[in-house]
Amino acid sequence: MLDVSQEYGSAIYDRTHGKELKDKAMFEFPERYQEAVLGSLPYSGMELTSEVISKIPIE
């Protein structure tokens, strides 16, 4: 799904982006998605994002 969405300019908000984690490599998006990672997003922002996404019509 992420591969296809990249063709449409998708954005990824990674909750661990910019954080120092012991096992960061385990939680990072694969290299092929790094261009789409725009930063992090607080949990409350994820709720708003999911509401917007749920209103996008699927053809």
C-alpha positions as CSV (number, residue, x, y, z in Angstrom):
1,M,0.0,0.0,0.0
2,L,2.8,2.4,0.8
3,D,4.5,1.7,-2.5
4,V,1.4,2.7,-4.5
5,S,0.6,5.7,-2.3
6,Q,4.1,7.1,-3.0
7,E,3.1,7.5,-6.6
8,Y,0.5,10.0,-5.4
9,G,2.8,12.0,-3.2
10,S,1.9,10.5,0.2
11,A,3.3,11.8,3.4
12,I,4.5,9.7,6.3
13,Y,4.5,11.0,9.9
14,D,6.7,8.8,12.0
15,R,6.1,8.9,15.7
16,T,9.8,8.0,16.3
17,H,11.2,10.5,13.8
18,G,14.0,12.7,15.3
19,K,14.0,10.7,18.6
20,E,17.0,8.9,20.0
21,L,16.0,5.3,20.5
22,K,18.1,2.4,21.6
23,D,16.7,0.1,18.9
24,K,15.9,2.9,16.4
25,A,16.7,0.7,13.3
26,M,14.0,-1.7,14.4
27,F,11.3,1.1,14.2
28,E,12.5,3.1,11.2
29,F,10.7,3.1,7.9
30,P,12.7,1.3,5.1
31,E,15.0,3.4,3.1
32,R,12.7,3.5,0.1
33,Y,10.1,5.4,2.1
34,Q,12.5,7.9,3.8
35,E,11.8,10.6,1.2
36,A,8.1,10.5,2.2
37,V,8.8,10.9,6.0
38,L,8.0,14.5,6.8
39,G,8.6,14.3,10.5
40,S,6.7,13.3,13.6
41,L,3.1,13.9,14.7
42,P,1.7,13.8,18.2
43,Y,-0.9,11.2,18.9
44,S,-3.7,13.8,19.1
45,G,-2.7,14.9,15.5
46,M,-3.0,11.3,14.3
47,E,-6.7,11.2,15.3
48,L,-7.4,14.3,13.2
49,T,-5.4,12.8,10.3
50,S,-7.4,9.6,10.5
51,E,-10.7,11.6,10.4
52,V,-9.6,13.4,7.2
53,I,-8.4,10.2,5.6
54,S,-11.7,8.5,6.3
55,K,-13.5,11.1,4.3
56,I,-11.4,10.5,1.1
57,P,-13.6,8.7,-1.4
58,I,-12.1,5.4,-2.7
59,E,-12.7,4.6,-6.3
